[in-house]
Amino acid sequence: MSAKIPHFETMEETELNYIKMINAGQRVTVNNCSFGYLSHRIVFYLLNLHIKTRHTYFARAGGSKDEDSYKADASLSEQGVEYAKKMSEALLHHRERERQALIDRGGPDVPLKLLTVWTSTRRRTVETSQYLYEAGYRVRQRSQMSQLNPGVCEKMSEKRIRLEYPDEVAKHEADPYHHRYPRAESYHDLAVRLEPIILELEREQNDLLIIAHESVLKVLYGYLMACNATDIPGLSFPRNEIIEVIPASYNNEATSIPIPDLPEDTIPSSPEDIKIPVPPSLPTSGAVTPMSLGTPSLKAGSPRASPRDGGQTPQEPGDGSLLLVERALRD
């Protein structure tokens, strides 16, 4: 330590409030615990961190028999079942290709890291994971990962919403992250609900596949990629790709894994999500990025993009990473 930082002095003042973490969690010292609620939550967050590398994958649930309904817990349609199989096969083939590529570069011939699957308790997400469950992978259901509640806007077209709720539409366009329609949830509400999931996400050491509704994927992806809160409603996750996120030292890296041979009508973003003013997915573009509004862009087969490629980083102004949780708790 003296050679690297000649003038380093450890903090030993007993009268100060501070948190000292040594060797990435090997030892944590909390001095003078007269902290507020948020400070205690930060301590709890730090206790769940680790520095082991893992891959996190985001995938949409397959289409259901009653795709437009939030209240109905419908099973997968025939296309949804086919999507679930192709999505699972694409992910497993990708993981095996990455392992083989590592061996070809002179890396060790070791088994793949264990893969854990998280779904919500909604029937379509559970059934989307069935192929992986039958293949022997561990599947966990999390009730907090249910989709954003659209409230009175359920099954309503954008035209009808604009006619019946013009004032709400204006508020939503001004602040799509915090605004909620009558009897609905906002993305901010969803972020607060997902706080336990975010903490467990940091604690997870296996590779992780999250199968959920698009609104849930937006919040979790925005957290991992340090997006501004205002960018989160504008993210898009079409069904023809899986998003892979790999934690790194100062920012995370992401890339898309294409799912081949899907019918065009299964690709667009989820219809039960309130799209005002979220831009629609573009299935004809070949590789629709989940990022927009100045955040990192991804293309199928491209090198992994990171916040330094054009998006917000944890060092830049914005609500990213831990700030997303802190803001949810503070408000």
C-alpha positions in Angstrom: 0.0 0.0 0.0 2.8 2.4 0.9 4.5 1.9 -2.5 1.3 2.5 -4.5 -0.1 5.3 -2.4 2.8 6.9 -0.4 0.6 9.4 1.5 -2.4 7.0 2.2 -4.0 7.4 5.6 -6.7 5.1 6.8 -9.8 6.6 8.4 -9.8 6.0 12.1 -11.7 9.0 13.5 -14.2 7.6 15.9 -16.4 10.7 15.9 -17.2 10.5 12.1 -19.8 8.5 10.3 -18.3 6.3 7.7 -18.4 2.9 6.0 -15.1 1.1 5.3 -15.0 -1.9 2.9 -11.8 -3.9 2.6 -11.1 -6.4 -0.2 -14.5 -6.2 -1.8 -16.5 -7.3 1.1 -13.9 -9.4 3.1 -14.4 -7.0 5.9 -16.9 -4.1 6.3 -16.6 -1.5 9.1 -19.6 0.8 9.9 -18.5 3.5 12.3 -20.9 5.5 14.4 -24.2 4.1 13.3 -26.3 7.2 13.7 -27.2 7.0 10.0 -30.6 7.6 8.4 -32.8 5.1 6.7 -31.1 5.5 3.3 -27.6 5.1 4.7 -28.6 1.8 6.3 -30.0 0.7 3.0 -26.7 1.6 1.3 -24.9 -0.6 3.9 -27.2 -3.5 3.1 -26.6 -3.0 -0.6 -22.8 -3.0 -0.1 -23.1 -6.3 1.9 -24.7 -8.0 -1.1 -22.0 -7.0 -3.7 -19.3 -9.3 -5.1 -16.7 -9.1 -7.8 -17.2 -12.5 -9.5 -18.0 -12.3 -13.2 -21.3 -13.6 -14.3 -23.6 -13.1 -17.3 -27.1 -11.8 -17.0 -29.6 -12.5 -19.9 -32.9 -10.7 -20.5 -35.6 -12.4 -22.5 -39.3 -11.6 -23.1 -42.0 -14.0 -22.1 -43.8 -15.7 -25.0 -47.1 -14.5 -26.4 -50.2 -15.7 -24.5 -53.7 -16.6 -25.6 -55.0 -13.3 -24.2 -52.1 -11.1 -25.0 -54.0 -7.8 -24.5 -55.2 -8.5 -21.0 -53.3 -7.6 -17.8 -55.8 -9.2 -15.5 -56.1 -12.5 -17.3 -53.3 -15.0 -16.4 -53.5 -16.8 -19.8 -51.3 -19.6 -20.9 -48.9 -19.4 -23.9 -50.3 -19.5 -27.3 -49.0 -22.0 -29.9 -46.6 -19.3 -31.2 -45.6 -18.6 -27.6 -44.7 -22.2 -27.0 -42.6 -22.2 -30.2 -40.9 -19.0 -29.1 -40.0 -20.4 -25.7 -38.3 -23.4 -27.3 -36.4 -21.3 -29.9 -35.4 -18.7 -27.3 -34.0 -21.5 -25.0 -32.2 -23.2 -27.8 -30.6 -19.9 -29.0 -29.4 -19.1 -25.5 -27.9 -22.6 -24.9 -26.2 -22.6 -28.3 -24.8 -19.1 -27.6 -23.3 -20.1 -24.2 -21.7 -23.2 -25.8 -20.3 -21.2 -28.6 -18.7 -18.7 -26.1 -17.2 -21.6 -24.2 -15.7 -23.1 -27.3 -14.4 -19.7 -28.5 -12.7 -19.3 -25.1 -11.0 -22.7 -25.5 -10.0 -21.9 -29.1 -8.2 -18.7 -27.7 -6.2 -20.9 -25.4 -8.4 -20.7 -22.4 -9.1 -23.6 -20.0 -11.5 -26.3 -20.9 -13.9 -26.0 -18.0 -17.7 -26.5 -17.7 -20.0 -23.6 -18.2 -21.0 -21.7 -15.1 -24.4 -22.8 -13.7 -27.4 -21.0 -15.2 -30.3 -19.9 -13.0 -33.6 -18.8 -14.4 -35.9 -16.2 -12.8 -39.5 -15.6 -13.9 -42.5 -13.8 -12.4 -45.4 -15.8 -11.1 -47.5 -15.1 -14.2 -48.3 -18.2 -16.1 -46.8 -17.1 -19.5 -43.4 -16.4 -17.9 -43.4 -19.7 -16.1 -44.3 -21.6 -19.2 -41.7 -19.8 -21.2 -39.1 -21.3 -18.9 -40.5 -24.8 -19.1 -38.1 -26.0 -21.8 -35.1 -25.0 -19.6 -36.7 -26.5 -16.5 -37.1 -29.8 -18.3 -33.5 -29.6 -19.4 -32.5 -29.6 -15.7 -32.0 -25.8 -15.1 -33.1 -24.3 -11.8 -36.1 -22.0 -12.2 -37.3 -19.6 -9.5 -40.5 -17.6 -9.5 -40.5 -14.1 -8.1 -43.8 -12.3 -7.5 -42.2 -8.9 -7.5 -41.3 -9.3 -11.2 -45.0 -9.0 -12.4 -45.5 -6.5 -15.1 -46.4 -2.8 -14.7 -50.1 -2.4 -14.0 -51.7 -0.3 -16.8 -54.8 0.5 -14.6 -57.7 2.0 -16.6 -55.7 1.9 -19.8 -55.8 -1.9 -20.0 -56.9 -3.0 -23.5 -57.3 0.6 -24.6 -55.8 1.8 -27.9 -53.5 4.9 -28.0 -56.2 6.8 -29.8 -58.8 6.1 -27.2 -56.4 6.9 -24.3 -55.7 10.3 -25.9 -59.4 11.0 -26.3 -60.5 10.0 -22.8 -57.5 11.1 -20.8 -55.9 14.1 -22.6 -54.6 15.6 -19.3 -53.1 12.3 -18.2 -51.4 11.9 -21.6 -49.9 15.4 -21.3 -48.5 14.5 -17.9 -47.2 11.2 -19.2 -45.4 12.8 -22.1 -43.8 15.4 -19.7 -42.6 12.7 -17.3 -43.1 9.1 -18.5 -41.0 7.6 -15.7 -42.9 9.1 -12.7 -46.3 9.5 -14.1 -49.0 6.9 -13.5 -52.4 6.6 -15.2 -55.5 6.3 -13.0 -55.2 3.1 -10.8 -52.0 2.2 -12.6 -48.3 2.0 -11.7 -45.5 4.2 -12.9 -42.0 3.0 -13.8 -40.9 4.6 -10.5 -43.4 2.5 -8.6 -42.1 -0.6 -10.5 -38.5 0.3 -9.6 -39.5 0.4 -5.9 -41.2 -2.9 -6.1 -38.2 -4.4 -7.8 -35.7 -3.3 -5.1 -35.5 -6.8 -3.5 -34.9 -8.3 -6.9 -32.1 -5.8 -7.6 -30.4 -6.6 -4.3 -30.6 -10.3 -5.0 -29.4 -9.7 -8.5 -26.2 -8.2 -7.1 -25.8 -11.2 -4.8 -26.3 -13.8 -7.5 -23.1 -15.5 -8.5 -24.4 -17.9 -11.2 -25.2 -16.9 -14.7 -28.8 -15.6 -14.7 -31.6 -15.6 -17.2 -34.5 -13.3 -16.4 -37.8 -14.0 -18.3 -40.3 -11.2 -17.7 -42.6 -8.6 -19.2 -41.0 -5.8 -21.1 -41.7 -3.2 -18.5 -39.7 -5.3 -15.9 -36.8 -5.8 -18.2 -36.6 -2.0 -18.9 -36.1 -1.2 -15.2 -33.6 -4.0 -14.5 -31.7 -3.2 -17.7 -31.7 0.5 -16.8 -30.2 -0.3 -13.4 -27.5 -2.6 -14.7 -26.5 -0.2 -17.6 -26.7 3.0 -15.5 -29.4 4.6 -17.7 -31.0 7.8 -16.8 -34.5 7.3 -15.3 -36.0 9.3 -18.1 -34.6 6.9 -20.6 -36.1 3.8 -19.1 -39.7 4.1 -20.6 -38.1 4.5 -24.0 -36.3 1.1 -24.0 -37.6 -1.6 -26.2 -37.2 -5.4 -26.0 -38.5 -7.2 -29.1 -38.8 -10.9 -28.9 -36.3 -11.7 -31.6 -33.3 -11.2 -29.4 -31.9 -11.9 -26.0 -29.9 -9.2 -24.3 -26.7 -10.2 -22.5 -25.2 -8.0 -19.8 -21.7 -8.7 -18.3 -20.6 -6.7 -15.2 -17.2 -5.0 -15.5 -15.1 -2.9 -13.2 -16.5 0.6 -13.9 -19.4 -0.1 -16.3 -21.3 -3.0 -17.7 -21.1 -4.3 -21.2 -24.1 -5.6 -23.3 -24.8 -7.3 -26.5 -27.7 -8.9 -28.3 -28.2 -12.6 -29.1 -30.5 -13.1 -32.1 -33.3 -15.7 -31.9 -33.6 -17.0 -35.5 -36.7 -18.1 -37.5 -39.4 -16.3 -35.5 -42.6 -15.1 -37.2 -42.8 -11.4 -37.7 -45.9 -10.9 -35.6 -44.2 -12.3 -32.5 -41.4 -9.7 -32.6 -42.9 -6.3 -31.7 -43.0 -4.9 -28.2 -45.6 -6.0 -25.7 -49.1 -4.7 -26.5 -50.3 -4.5 -22.9 -47.5 -1.9 -22.1 -48.6 1.7 -22.3 -46.7 3.0 -25.3 -47.2 6.8 -24.9 -44.7 8.2 -25.9 -42.5 5.0 -26.2 -41.4 4.5 -29.8 -42.6 1.2 -31.3 -40.2 -1.7 -32.1 -39.1 -2.0 -35.7 -39.1 -5.7 -36.7 -37.8 -4.9 -40.2 -34.6 -3.3 -39.0 -32.9 -6.6 -38.3 -31.6 -5.8 -34.8 -33.8 -3.5 -32.7 -31.8 -2.0 -29.8 -33.2 -2.0 -26.3 -31.6 1.4 -25.9 -32.7 4.8 -27.3 -32.5 8.4 -26.4 -28.7 8.7 -26.2 -28.0 5.4 -24.4 -25.7 2.6 -25.7 -26.9 1.1 -28.9 -26.6 -2.6 -29.7 -26.5 -4.5 -32.9 -26.9 -8.3 -33.3 -23.4 -9.8 -33.5 -21.7 -6.5 -32.7 -19.0 -6.1 -30.0 -20.4 -5.5 -26.6 -21.4 -1.8 -26.1 -21.0 0.0 -22.8 -22.0 3.4 -21.4 -18.7 4.9 -22.5 -19.8 4.3 -26.1 -22.3 7.1 -25.9 -24.5 6.6 -22.9 -24.5 7.7 -19.3 -21.8 6.3 -17.0 -22.0 6.1 -13.2 -19.7 9.0 -13.1 -21.9 11.2 -15.3 -25.0 13.0 -14.0 -28.1 10.8 -14.1 -30.0 8.2 -12.2 -28.0 5.0 -12.7 -26.9 1.9 -10.9 -27.2 2.5 -7.1 -28.8 5.9 -7.7 -31.9 4.2 -9.2 -32.4 2.3 -5.9 -31.6 5.3 -3.8 -34.0 7.6 -5.6 -36.8 5.0 -5.3 -36.2 4.8 -1.5 -35.8 8.6 -1.1 -39.1 9.4 -2.9 
